[in-house]
Amino acid sequence: MDTDISARIDLLRITLICGIVLVHIPYGPETAPFHGENGIIDWLRVFLAESVFRVGVPCLSAISGYLLLRNGFEKFNYPRTLGRKMQSIVLPLLIWNSAFFLFVYVAQSRGIGEGYLPDVIHVRLSELLNLIFALDGEPINLPLYFLRDLFVCILLSPVLALLVKRYPLTTLTFLLMLTVMPVSIHIVLRKSILLSFALGMFFAIHKVDIKKMDSYAAPVFAAFLVTSAGLAAALYQYGPDYPYWLDVTRNVFILVGIPGFWALSALLIRSQIGQQLARTKGLSFWIFCTHYPVLLLLWMVWNRIDFHEYVIFYAGALGIGGVLLLLSNTIARRTFPGTYALLVGSRS
């Protein structure tokens, strides 16, 4: 694969996952950004978390679909792919989620942290299996639902690839309609992942020149920001209970977000910091798997403090949480390299 494309994909991974951290910064009913008590800060929270980086998971899914078939459909080895993805997706999902479940179980058995997470002490068996294995519901380490859905896309990849190859327009249109329709399909927890994954496969199978719009990267990214701002204004006005038309608009927004972030990668990769971020490898996956427990722990500590300036918590969660994530990654990578490789799915 083109080294420039490879570097830009690695750059996008760390950028998007850092953005997903913003999406998951906790807040309570009284500190929701839609109240507007913090002025422009609250609008920025909506802009970043509810608009710009809400396309983070679909973008990552599109990247996965593209990489899966980057060598062409004819060279796609399904059994070998499943073996690799069991190691790089399923095993880390089970390890990280089970570890967090045990932590929550011990904490709740001692009366700590009740109300912040589902009750794992008195939970029914079906809900327990979902919390640990994400069979038909969200795992206790919430962001890891993406790994679950991504593996489902891998399982469906031969069928999706065949449909995208032979009937691309029909297949993508159907998946788009499925994304915006208010129905649950249970195969995946987030329907938009199927569409974005299939889009990535489409670009790979039909050998679309994904660098063709690089000369227009600046205006494309600018248009993405303007569109994001317009969506954020509507979300800020109507949230947190969005009308149906706005929910549909958010779901369709991935069609703008994917080219928008790809244009951003073309701009960032030219800078020194962009090239450094592209070499982070396992760090992005580490942040993805660990950020939710860290943010939740900081939120629990914050609620023990008799101080109600949410902006201070927001900034502190980014600063302290970022340090903890970077420090833990460095310690684990240097102290336990074998275990670290297992935890990040051999991405080190």
C-alpha positions as a printed NumPy array, in Angstrom:
array([[  0.   ,   0.   ,   0.   ],
       [  1.095,   3.568,  -0.707],
       [  3.206,   4.703,   2.265],
       [  1.481,   8.091,   2.281],
       [ -1.963,   6.467,   2.513],
       [ -0.725,   4.135,   5.251],
       [  0.661,   7.046,   7.274],
       [ -2.545,   9.045,   6.833],
       [ -4.633,   6.106,   8.026],
       [ -2.487,   5.802,  11.159],
       [ -2.772,   9.561,  11.67 ],
       [ -6.537,   9.415,  11.319],
       [ -6.805,   6.585,  13.838],
       [ -5.14 ,   8.536,  16.649],
       [ -6.97 ,  11.754,  15.685],
       [-10.394,  10.138,  15.587],
       [ -9.865,   8.177,  18.797],
       [ -8.774,  11.321,  20.639],
       [-11.987,  12.868,  19.35 ],
       [-13.982,   9.891,  20.628],
       [-12.55 ,  10.662,  24.08 ],
       [-14.301,  14.049,  23.835],
       [-17.56 ,  12.298,  23.003],
       [-17.39 ,  10.232,  26.196],
       [-16.546,  12.922,  28.769],
       [-19.303,  12.365,  31.37 ],
       [-21.881,  14.916,  32.432],
       [-25.073,  14.831,  34.471],
       [-28.574,  16.126,  33.659],
       [-27.769,  19.468,  35.259],
       [-24.478,  19.877,  33.364],
       [-25.694,  18.878,  29.898],
       [-24.368,  21.288,  27.259],
       [-27.854,  22.006,  25.924],
       [-28.697,  24.219,  28.922],
       [-26.221,  26.826,  27.694],
       [-25.125,  27.829,  31.19 ],
       [-21.488,  28.043,  30.08 ],
       [-22.11 ,  30.006,  26.918],
       [-19.711,  29.346,  24.058],
       [-18.086,  26.483,  25.979],
       [-21.329,  24.51 ,  25.902],
       [-21.747,  25.179,  22.191],
       [-18.193,  23.939,  21.601],
       [-18.997,  20.8  ,  23.569],
       [-21.92 ,  20.125,  21.247],
       [-19.868,  21.048,  18.178],
       [-17.027,  18.672,  19.054],
       [-18.794,  15.792,  20.786],
       [-22.187,  15.731,  19.06 ],
       [-21.197,  16.846,  15.58 ],
       [-17.553,  16.716,  14.478],
       [-16.383,  13.581,  16.283],
       [-19.677,  11.707,  16.179],
       [-18.428,  10.44 ,  12.831],
       [-15.314,   8.993,  14.512],
       [-16.583,   5.42 ,  14.694],
       [-17.997,   5.392,  11.117],
       [-14.685,   6.785,   9.838],
       [-12.745,   4.065,  11.663],
       [-15.154,   1.504,  10.242],
       [-14.628,   2.816,   6.711],
       [-10.87 ,   2.55 ,   7.202],
       [-11.262,  -1.076,   8.325],
       [-13.391,  -1.926,   5.297],
       [-10.847,  -0.34 ,   2.978],
       [ -7.872,  -2.098,   4.553],
       [ -9.63 ,  -5.448,   4.502],
       [ -9.807,  -5.47 ,   0.704],
       [ -6.929,  -3.189,  -0.213],
       [ -5.349,  -6.064,  -2.192],
       [ -8.56 ,  -6.793,  -4.086],
       [-11.51 ,  -9.109,  -3.587],
       [ -9.815, -11.941,  -5.484],
       [ -6.934, -12.106,  -2.97 ],
       [ -9.199, -11.921,   0.079],
       [ -8.498, -14.918,   2.366],
       [-11.546, -15.179,   4.622],
       [-10.359, -17.939,   7.046],
       [ -6.994, -16.269,   7.516],
       [ -8.675, -12.907,   8.064],
       [-10.959, -14.349,  10.746],
       [ -7.952, -15.799,  12.561],
       [ -6.155, -12.461,  12.547],
       [ -9.233, -10.53 ,  13.646],
       [ -9.881, -12.906,  16.523],
       [ -6.462, -11.879,  17.824],
       [ -6.673,  -8.177,  17.013],
       [-10.354,  -7.497,  17.811],
       [-12.145, -10.231,  19.773],
       [ -9.382, -11.093,  22.237],
       [ -8.706,  -7.469,  23.297],
       [-12.467,  -6.888,  23.564],
       [-12.855,  -9.819,  25.962],
       [ -9.767,  -8.946,  28.018],
       [-10.496,  -5.243,  28.469],
       [-14.216,  -5.658,  29.002],
       [-13.868,  -8.571,  31.45 ],
       [-11.238,  -6.704,  33.452],
       [-13.467,  -3.644,  33.746],
       [-16.449,  -5.827,  34.657],
       [-14.491,  -7.43 ,  37.51 ],
       [-13.389,  -3.988,  38.704],
       [-16.976,  -2.732,  38.719],
       [-18.191,  -5.904,  40.452],
       [-15.678,  -5.518,  43.271],
       [-16.454,  -1.801,  43.612],
       [-20.233,  -2.265,  43.669],
       [-19.996,  -5.184,  46.113],
       [-18.428,  -2.692,  48.516],
       [-21.024,  -0.006,  47.852],
       [-18.757,   2.084,  45.623],
       [-19.835,   3.631,  42.342],
       [-23.528,   2.718,  42.475],
       [-25.572,   4.652,  39.937],
       [-22.705,   5.316,  37.558],
       [-22.865,   1.963,  35.767],
       [-25.387,  -0.882,  35.409],
       [-25.908,  -2.984,  38.535],
       [-23.656,  -5.995,  37.971],
       [-24.451,  -7.611,  41.319],
       [-28.153,  -8.32 ,  40.803],
       [-28.244,  -8.356,  37.011],
       [-30.147, -11.034,  35.081],
       [-28.133, -13.649,  33.194],
       [-29.031, -12.287,  29.74 ],
       [-27.951,  -8.766,  30.72 ],
       [-24.825, -10.162,  32.376],
       [-23.795, -11.869,  29.132],
       [-24.326,  -8.612,  27.245],
       [-22.242,  -6.632,  29.725],
       [-19.338,  -9.078,  29.417],
       [-19.574, -10.38 ,  25.843],
       [-21.757,  -7.727,  24.095],
       [-23.85 , -10.473,  22.506],
       [-26.944,  -8.359,  21.858],
       [-26.303,  -5.199,  23.822],
       [-23.682,  -2.714,  24.883],
       [-20.674,  -3.957,  26.88 ],
       [-19.908,  -2.493,  30.281],
       [-16.896,  -0.709,  28.757],
       [-19.258,   1.147,  26.448],
       [-16.966,   2.241,  23.551],
       [-15.933,  -1.382,  22.973],
       [-19.261,  -1.945,  21.232],
       [-17.351,  -0.791,  18.156],
       [-15.045,  -3.815,  18.327],
       [-18.08 ,  -6.063,  18.598],
       [-19.785,  -4.447,  15.594],
       [-16.56 ,  -4.372,  13.604],
       [-16.084,  -8.107,  14.044],
       [-19.663,  -8.671,  12.883],
       [-18.794,  -6.684,   9.751],
       [-15.758,  -8.937,   9.282],
       [-17.996, -12.004,   9.588],
       [-20.329, -10.556,   6.939],
       [-17.478,  -9.309,   4.743],
       [-17.69 , -11.947,   1.954],
       [-21.386, -11.187,   1.397],
       [-20.929,  -7.419,   1.71 ],
       [-17.925,  -7.493,  -0.627],
       [-19.8  ,  -9.492,  -3.262],
       [-22.784,  -7.142,  -3.127],
       [-20.592,  -4.041,  -3.23 ],
       [-18.676,  -5.456,  -6.181],
       [-21.684,  -6.445,  -8.285],
       [-24.394,  -4.017,  -7.14 ],
       [-22.542,  -1.102,  -5.523],
       [-25.167,   1.629,  -5.888],
       [-28.079,  -0.594,  -4.832],
       [-26.174,  -2.003,  -1.851],
       [-24.971,   1.356,  -0.55 ],
       [-28.401,   2.936,  -1.049],
       [-30.05 ,   0.11 ,   0.874],
       [-27.544,   0.411,   3.738],
       [-28.07 ,   4.188,   3.81 ],
       [-31.836,   3.724,   4.074],
       [-31.301,   1.124,   6.781],
       [-29.131,   3.618,   8.669],
       [-31.731,   6.378,   8.704],
       [-34.8  ,   4.219,   9.332],
       [-35.914,   3.989,  12.989],
       [-35.637,   0.199,  13.196],
       [-33.275,  -2.086,  15.095],
       [-31.626,  -4.954,  13.249],
       [-29.751,  -6.504,  16.229],
       [-26.926,  -7.749,  14.001],
       [-24.97 ,  -4.621,  14.867],
       [-25.56 ,  -2.178,  17.703],
       [-24.924,   0.887,  15.494],
       [-26.373,   0.561,  11.992],
       [-24.141,   3.273,  10.514],
       [-21.164,   0.935,  10.865],
       [-22.493,  -1.344,   8.125],
       [-22.763,   1.579,   5.707],
       [-19.346,   3.035,   6.459],
       [-17.664,  -0.393,   6.385],
       [-19.257,  -1.109,   2.989],
       [-18.122,   2.316,   1.735],
       [-14.544,   1.451,   2.638],
       [-14.874,  -1.864,   0.81 ],
       [-16.302,  -0.046,  -2.212],
       [-13.266,   2.24 ,  -2.446],
       [-10.922,  -0.754,  -2.233],
       [-12.758,  -3.111,  -4.606],
       [-13.342,  -0.521,  -7.311],
       [ -9.846,   0.919,  -6.866],
       [-11.049,   4.459,  -6.297],
       [ -8.194,   6.951,  -6.229],
       [ -8.659,   8.197,  -2.668],
       [ -5.9  ,  10.791,  -3.126],
       [ -7.645,  12.419,  -6.077],
       [ -9.241,  15.177,  -4.003],
       [ -6.026,  16.004,  -2.085],
       [ -5.543,  19.185,  -4.117],
       [ -8.916,  20.336,  -2.761],
       [ -8.241,  19.203,   0.81 ],
       [ -8.44 ,  22.66 ,   2.37 ],
       [-11.841,  23.661,   0.908],
       [-13.247,  20.154,   1.522],
       [-12.227,  20.259,   5.176],
       [-13.512,  23.831,   5.48 ],
       [-16.874,  22.722,   4.058],
       [-16.935,  19.886,   6.583],
       [-16.377,  22.314,   9.451],
       [-19.109,  24.658,   8.187],
       [-21.538,  21.747,   7.845],
       [-20.553,  20.528,  11.318],
       [-21.219,  23.979,  12.748],
       [-24.658,  24.07 ,  11.117],
       [-25.499,  20.635,  12.519],
       [-24.175,  21.655,  15.955],
       [-26.393,  24.759,  15.936],
       [-29.47 ,  22.605,  15.307],
       [-28.42 ,  20.034,  17.926],
       [-27.765,  22.793,  20.443],
       [-31.177,  24.294,  19.75 ],
       [-33.244,  21.089,  19.95 ],
       [-31.168,  18.811,  22.226],
       [-31.064,  16.591,  24.086],
       [-34.307,  15.101,  22.676],
       [-33.814,  15.54 ,  18.954],
       [-36.747,  15.517,  16.532],
       [-36.804,  12.692,  13.994],
       [-35.564,  14.819,  11.095],
       [-32.528,  15.869,  13.102],
       [-31.738,  12.285,  14.05 ],
       [-31.859,  11.359,  10.369],
       [-29.568,  14.284,   9.544],
       [-27.055,  13.11 ,  12.144],
       [-27.079,   9.606,  10.689],
       [-26.516,  10.867,   7.155],
       [-23.749,  13.17 ,   8.379],
       [-21.23 ,  10.313,   8.081],
       [-21.326,  10.856,   4.305],
       [-19.848,  14.302,   4.966],
       [-17.599,  13.291,   7.838],
       [-15.62 ,  10.604,   6.015],
       [-14.349,  12.848,   3.168],
       [-13.961,  15.692,   5.665],
       [-11.553,  13.791,   7.877],
       [ -9.729,  12.285,   4.903],
       [ -9.129,  15.838,   3.683],
       [ -7.845,  16.73 ,   7.167],
       [ -5.343,  13.86 ,   6.982],
       [ -3.983,  15.277,   3.718],
       [ -3.345,  18.594,   5.481],
       [ -1.968,  17.216,   8.747],
       [  0.389,  14.632,   7.263],
       [  2.457,  17.462,   5.787],
       [  3.309,  18.744,   9.272],
       [  5.878,  17.385,  11.684],
       [  3.293,  16.757,  14.402],
       [  1.129,  14.887,  11.898],
       [  4.02 ,  12.623,  10.954],
       [  4.784,  11.984,  14.627],
       [  1.168,  11.105,  15.362],
       [  1.186,   8.69 ,  12.427],
       [  3.928,   6.696,  14.177],
       [  2.033,   6.14 ,  17.449],
       [  0.879,   2.61 ,  16.47 ],
       [ -0.562,   0.864,  19.557],
       [ -1.236,   4.102,  21.465],
       [ -4.499,   4.798,  19.632],
       [ -5.918,   1.372,  20.468],
       [ -4.768,   1.693,  24.091],
       [ -6.541,   5.043,  24.404],
       [ -9.663,   3.623,  22.798],
       [ -9.894,   0.708,  25.246],
       [ -8.936,   2.586,  28.433],
       [-10.389,   6.078,  28.148],
       [-13.943,   5.26 ,  29.264],
       [-12.982,   3.721,  32.662],
       [-10.506,   6.562,  33.278],
       [-13.059,   9.282,  32.48 ],
       [-15.699,   7.57 ,  34.594],
       [-13.309,   7.286,  37.545],
       [-12.488,  10.999,  37.272],
       [-16.222,  11.783,  37.171],
       [-16.82 ,   9.747,  40.327],
       [-14.   ,  11.555,  42.125],
       [-15.287,  14.93 ,  40.911],
       [-18.759,  14.258,  42.293],
       [-17.193,  13.697,  45.718],
       [-15.858,  17.249,  45.642],
       [-18.165,  20.082,  46.678],
       [-17.409,  22.146,  43.588],
       [-19.832,  22.668,  40.752],
       [-17.92 ,  24.415,  37.95 ],
       [-18.33 ,  21.804,  35.224],
       [-15.924,  23.633,  32.906],
       [-13.151,  22.902,  35.431],
       [-14.009,  19.205,  35.346],
       [-14.143,  19.211,  31.542],
       [-10.681,  20.738,  31.253],
       [ -9.344,  18.557,  34.069],
       [-10.73 ,  15.388,  32.515],
       [ -8.902,  16.177,  29.279],
       [ -5.664,  17.144,  31.021],
       [ -5.475,  14.582,  33.825],
       [ -7.129,  11.863,  31.775],
       [ -4.728,  12.46 ,  28.895],
       [ -1.705,  12.212,  31.185],
       [ -3.012,   8.992,  32.762],
       [ -3.661,   7.409,  29.378],
       [ -0.241,   8.345,  27.977],
       [  1.585,   7.352,  31.154],
       [ -0.154,   3.99 ,  31.487],
       [  0.532,   3.224,  27.821],
       [  4.233,   4.013,  28.205],
       [  4.603,   1.98 ,  31.405],
       [  2.792,  -1.048,  29.986],
       [  4.665,  -0.946,  26.664],
       [  8.083,  -0.737,  28.313],
       [  7.483,  -2.989,  31.325],
       [  5.328,  -5.751,  29.844],
       [  5.897,  -5.684,  26.068],
       [  4.431,  -9.15 ,  25.483],
       [  1.275,  -8.448,  27.467],
       [  1.035,  -4.993,  25.925],
       [  1.076,  -6.487,  22.424],
       [ -1.763,  -8.791,  23.454],
       [ -3.793,  -5.924,  24.906],
       [ -3.484,  -3.802,  21.767],
       [ -4.181,  -6.658,  19.389],
       [ -0.58 ,  -6.951,  18.133],
       [ -0.654,  -3.34 ,  16.948],
       [  2.605,  -2.48 ,  18.716]])
